[in-house]
Amino acid sequence: MPTPAPVASAAPTARELLASQREAFRAALPVAAATRRERLQRAIDLLVAHAEELCAAMREDFGGRPEVFSLMNDVLGALATLKVARDRLDTWMADEPRASVAPFDQFGATAWVRYQPKGVVGIIGTWNAPVYTLFAPLASVFAAGNRAVLKPSEVDPRTADLVAHLVTQHFAPEELAVVTGGPEVAADFAAQPWDHLVFTGSTIVGRKVMQAAAANLVPVTLELGGKSPVLIGAGADIANAAERIAVGKAQNSGQLCVAPDTVWVPAAQRDAFVAALKTEYARLYPTIAGNADVTPAVNQRHYERVESYVADAAAHGARVESAGGSGAADERRMPLRIVIEPPADSAIAQHEIFGSALVLRSYHAIDEAIAAINAGERPLALYYFGNDAAEQAKVLDQTLSGGVAINDVLMHAALEDAPFGGVGASGMGHYHGREGFVEFSHARSVYRAGSHDPRREWGMLPPYTDAFKTMLHQGVTP
């Protein structure tokens, strides 16, 4: 009788992985600094050992993404976050002394805050930075002493499968695991009772993730994006601003959550800025078609989406200028389109572009631009160019965004010792730095009584006296 062929076992589901990790987490408490550091180091070792493979997978998923960008943004960006967590972990973990309760502090009562891990964290990454959006938040999650399950984007299937394979080589599934699959898997993932859930992606999907998490009272960290504006002040160096914006917008062909989306420029300098931006972009990309330095739109759907935004704006009467030469539809490589003064009801004015186009608007007084920005949703990033201290203060004081860069774009997101995250429609919560550690920790207040309790001798226990009541009233002061 022939031996039956072995039946391949199904990959564990998110629910199964959550259950096994939670059991292991409880059994291993407390989570020592050495354990956390060792996990962070293994994540670092994974990225170091397999950087070329990961970059190759991202190149294939995008149909030609430059490996230098994947290395710079995804691999080195994640490594920087992991290394900061590894190197500063002991300081972050220290108990924080707090003021105790008067008058018991006079008798030795003390208090402190202890940061303890929450348990098991689910992390849903996104396609535009498929390695970074998994491993950067993981740095904060591991530093806080948690375990994690990753859900890579299905838009990057080669990268997702490679990450899943590499994680099994470097981690036990009770420490770190990966679930792959399409939207139905992601929906099931978001519906699990995690101890914390991280999602990077669109605001529309972010709302659905938050709604799913609410059913289990799961706290969420959402990094969502938005129409990040650029304010160019009246005294700004137009050539410098154009160069910095061109460099920033060229990164991943605008497929970044902090990419400049809408540029506000003084009306008298609008045409000079357009000319300078076209010149600077052409310096970066003299040609688009066949240029291996140009990141393609990740897939046909996103290519057609951006093209439709530009076409719709033109149909509504907006002026459109192109920079960098002709595109290549068969390669999904696109020139930068500068869409000038599109009407408010055009698609490009209403939606995050997330591609190789930007909106240009002019103003006569910077208060007009500030008012227009504040009338919209709060963005993940805001950028200001100028050297007028009063104007800079006005922009910082009168706007609200997840983060800000002054006289540059994107760079605030590279601050590893400062929080990264959104506000309002651009997200909530943070990772990076100590704030990321705190995000994934439970801040537990601890009170320790002193050696003597004076309450009975001071008449503070029943039966209450008029003297005690008088003493309480004396404490009711402005």
N, C-alpha and C positions, 0 to 999 in steps of 0.2 A: 504494500500500500504506500503510495507516494506521501512524502512529508509535506504537510500543508505549508504554503508560503507564509512567512510572518506578516502579520497585519500591522501596518504602520500606525503608531499611536498618534492621536490628534494632539496638536500643540495645546498647552494649558491655556485656559481662558483667563481674561482679566480677573474674574471673580475667584478662580482657583489660585492664581498667583497672589492675589491680595490676601486670601485666607492663609496660605502657607507663609507668606512674609510676615503677616501680623502675629502668627503663632511663634515664629522664630524671633521676632522683635521682643515680644513679651518675655520669652525664655532667656534672652540675653541681656536684659537690663541690669545695671546701667550701661550706657554705651560710652566706653572710655575714649579719651582723646586719641590714644594710639590706634584704636580700631577705626575711628573716623579718618584719621590721617592716612592709614594704610589703604582704605577704600578710595580715597581721593587720589592716592598715588597710583593705584591700579587703573583708575580711569585715565590718568595722565599717561601711563605706560601704554594703554590701549591706543590712544590717539597718536603717540609718538611712533609706535611700532607699525601702525597701519595707515599713516597719513597719506601715502601715495595711493593706496587702494581706495581710500575714502574719496580722495580728490578725483580719481578716475571714475568712480561710481557716480559722483555728482556731475562730472562732465558728460557722461552718457545720458543721465536722466534729463539734463537740460538740452541735449542735442548739440553740445559744443561749449559748455561753460568753461571759461579759462581756468586751468588748474591753479594758476597763481592767485586768483581771487578766492577759490575754495580754500586754498592753504592759508591765505591771509585772514579771511573772514571767519570761516567755520572751524578750522583746525587750530590756528594760533589764537583766535579769539576765545575759543573754549578753553584752551590750555592756560591762557592768562587768568581766567576766572578760577579755574581749578587750583592753580598754583597759589594765588592770593589766599584762597580758603585754606589750603594746606599749611601755609606759612603763618597765618594769623589766628589759627584755630584756638590755641591756648588762651589768648587774650579774650577772644569772643566768649569762650565758655565760662570764664570766671564769674563767680557769684557777685552780684552788685549790692553792696550795703545800702540800705534805705533807712530813713528816719523811723524810729519806733513810735509807740503810742505813749503820749504823756498822760499821767505822770509815771507810768510804769517803767519808762526808760531810766528814771532815777534809781530804780532798784535792779537794774541790769537787764531789762527786757531789750532784745535786739530784733532786727528785721533785715531781710535781704530778698533779692529776686534771684531765683535759679532758673536757668534756661534749659528746658528738657525737650527731647525729641518728641514729635507728635506721633510718629509711627510709620505708616506706609503712605507714600506720596505717588500719585499718578501724574505723569508728565506727557502732554500731547504736543508734539513738535509740529512745525509747519514746513512747507516745501521750499520756500525761498532761502532758508538757511537750515537745511535739514539735519546737520550735525550740531551746529551751534545752539539751536533752540531745544535740543535735548540735553547736551552736556553742560551748557552754561547754568541753567537752573539746577541741574544735578549737583553742581559744585556747592550751592547753598544747601540743598537737601541733604547731601552727605555730611557737610560740615555740622549741620544741626543734629546729626546722629540718626537720621531716618534711613529707611530702605525705600526702593523706588521701582516702579514699573513704567517703561517707556512705550509710547505709541508714536512711531514715526509717521510722517505723511505718506499716504498711498500715491501721491503725485510723483514721488521720487522712489519707485519700487526697488531699483538696484541698491540705492543707498540704504533704504529701510531693511532689505534682506541682509546686507553686509553688516549693518549695525547689530542686527539680531544675532548673526553668526558670531561676531567678535565678542559680544557681551557674554555669550555662553562659554567662550574660551577664557575669559578673565574673571568671571563672577559666578558664584553659585546662584541659582534662581531665587533662593531665599534672601539674597542681598539686592540683586539687580536683575531685572528680566525685561523682555521686550515682547510686545504684542503687535503683530502686523495685520493689515487688512484694510478694507475700504470704509466708506462712510457708516455702514451698519456696525462695523466693529468699533469705530470711533464713538458712535452713539452709545453702544453698550458700555464702552470704557468710561465715558463721562457719567454714566448712571450708577457706577459702583460706589459703595460707601467708603471712599478713601478717607484718610485722615487729613489730606490736603490735596487739591487738584490744581495743576498748572496747565494753562492753555495759551498757545500763541497762534494767532490767526486773525480772521476778519471779525469785525464787530457783529455782523449778522450771526455768524456761528458762535461767537462768544456769548451772545445772549442765550442761545440754546444750551450751551455748556453750563452756564450759570443756573439756568432753570433746572437742568437735570441734577446738578449738584445740590440745589436747594431741597430736593426731595429727601436727601439724606443729611441735610444740614452740614454739608461739606464746605469748608472754607476754600476760596478760590484765589488764584493769582492769574490775572488775565492781561496779556500783552497784545494789544489789538491794532494799534496804528492810527490812521486818520490822515486828514489833508494837512500835513505839516507845512506851515507857512514860513516864508522868508520875508523879513522886513529890511529893506535897504534904506538907510537914513539919507537925509538930504546931503550930508557931508561925506558920505562913504566914498571910498575909492572904487569906482565902477569897474575898472579893469580887474582889480583884485577880487571883488565880489563875484564877477563873472567867472573867473578862473576857479575859485573855490566851489561855486555852485556847479559848474560843469564837471569838476572832478567828483563831487559828491553824487550828482545825478547819474554819472556814468557807472558808478559801482553797481554791478549786477544788473545793469541797464534799468535802473530805477526800481527794481524788484526788491526793495527794502522797506521795512515798516517805518523807518525814520528818513526816508528819501524826501528831498525838497519837493513839494507838490505845487504850491502856489506862491509866486514871487510878487511882492509889492514893491514898486519902484517909483520915485518921484516922476510926475508926468513929463517934466522937462528933460529927463534923462532916459526915458523909456526906449527910444530908438537907439541911443548910444549903448544901452545895456544889451539890447537884442543883437546888435552888431558884435559887441564884445563876447557875448555868450556863444554866438556862432563861430567866432574865431577860435575861442578857447576849446570848444568841443571838437572842432576840426583838427586842432593840434593833437588832441588825444586820439582821435579816430579819423584820419584823412579819408578812409573808405570804410564802408559798413559791410557790404557784401564780401564774403570770403575772409573777413578779418577775424582771426582767431582770438583777438583780445576783446571782442564784443560778445557779451553774453546774450544768447537768444532768449526770446520769450519762452517760458518753461514748457508750454505746449500750445497746440493750435487754438484752443479755446481762449487762452489768455492773450495770444497774439491778436486774434480777431476782436477781443474785447477792447484792447487799447486802440486798434485801428478804428473801431466803431465810435469810440469817444471822439477821436480827432475828426472823423468824417461828419459826425453830428454837429460838432462845434462849427466847422466850416459851413455846413448847410444853414446854420443859424446866423451866419454873417461874420463869424470871428476870422481874423487874419491868422494864417498859419505859416510859420517860417520853419524850415528844416535845417539841421546842422549835422555835418558828418558825411554827407554824400547819400547816394541812393541806398535804400534798404534791399533786402533779399527775402521775399516772402517764403521761398522754398526752404530757407535756412532759419526763418523766424527772427532774423536780425533786423533791427529797426533803427533808423536815424532818430536823433532827438527832434521832436516836434515842439515848437514854442507856440502855444495857442494864446493869442493876444486878445484880451478883453472879451471872452466868451460870455454870452448872456447867462443870467443866474439859473435859468431853467434848462440849460444844456447838460448833458450827461457828465461831461468832464468837470463841470463846476460843482456837481452834486456828489460825485463818487470819488473815493481814493483812486488815484490813477494806477499806481503800482506797476509802472512800466515806463517806457522811453518817451515821455511827453511831460510837459509842465505848463501850467497856466501862468500868464503874466498879466498883472493888473497895475494900473497907475493910480497915484493919489496926488492931491494938492497939499494936504496937511496930514501928518502922520496919524493924527487922531482919527481920520477917516478910515485908515487901514486897521488901526486897533479896534475900532468899533465893528468893522466888518468881520474881523477875526473872532471877536467875542460873541458875535451873533450866531456863529456856527458851533459845532461840537468842539470840545476841548481836545487838541491834538496831542499826539505822543511826543512830538518835538516842535520847537519853535526856534527860528534862527534870526539873528539881528546882525546887520553890518553897519558900522558907523563908529565914530570916535567922539561923539558928543555925549559927555557923561550924563547930562540931564535927560537927553533923549533915551539913552540906554536905560536909565533908572525908570523912566516912564514906561517903556516897553516891559521891563521886568515886573514893575509894580501893578500894571493895569491889564496884564494878560495872565492866563494860566495854561500850562501845558505840562506834559510828563517831565520833560527836561529842556534845557536851553543850551545852544552854542552861540557864542558871540564872535563875529568875524570869521566864522567857519561853519561847516555843516557836518553832521554825523558824529563828530568827535566826542560829544558828551556820552555817547553810548559805549565808548571805550574806557570810561573811567571805572576801573575795577574796584576802587575803594569808595565808590559812591553808588547810591541806589539807582537802578534802572527800572522804569515802569511808567505806566500811564495814569491818567486821571479822567474820570467821567467816561465818555464813549471810547477813549483810547486805552482804557484798562483800569486795573487796580492791583495794588500790591507791588512788590519789588523782588528782584534778585540782584546779585553783585554785592560784595562788601559785607560789612557787619549787618546792614539792613536786611540783606538776603538771609543771613544766618538767623536773625530775629524772626523773619517772616515764617520760617519753617520750624520754629521752636515754640514751645508753650512757655510763656513767661509766668512762672509760678511764684507767687508771693509766699514767703515763709516768715512766721512770727515765732520767736522763742521767748518764753516767759523768764523773768528774773528769779532770783532766789527767794524773794519775799513778795507777798501779795498784800498791799495795804488796804484793800477795799473794805474789809470788815471793821478794822479799827478806825477808818475814816468815815464810817457810817454810810458807805456806798452800796450796801446790800440790804435786802428786806429784813425787818420792817423798816421802810423808808421814813426818814425824819424830816421835819420842817427845815432843819439846818442843811440837809442834803439838797432839798428842793431849792433853797435859797442859793446854794452854791452852783446849781445847774443854771439858774436864771442869770447868775453873774457871768456865765460863759456866753450868754446870748448877746453878742456885741457886733457892731458893724465891722 
